[in-house]
């Protein structure tokens, strides 16, 4: 079970990452581009999700494309989900309390790579 402290620790370990605030919630950025963020559900989200709406914290993360988002949701629907707000958008929502730290590390690294400048991402991929 991951926590916001885990999110901060994992994200801030990535190159040139900082923590910021976006719409009043925590967000992690690489060179001022958000890649992972706290995403409280809005009333519309809760109404849309109904009984499957998570009661705990929700993490948003960029993914390479909608295919990757759909694959995550299909593989682990108890962890990953989306709402109509994110239709056509390469980002996935996660039930933070259902995400283990290994999966969080992988998700944050992939989200970081999606948003980092190409040279920085390439350099990081080569680092041991």
Secondary structure, DSSP 8 states (H G I E B T S, - for coil): ---HHHHHHHHHTSTTEEEEEETTEEEEEETTEEEEEE----HHHHHHHGGGS-SS-EEEEE-SSHHHHHHHHHH-TTTEE--GGGTTSSEEEEEGGG--HHHHHHHHHHHHHHHS-HHHHHHHHH--
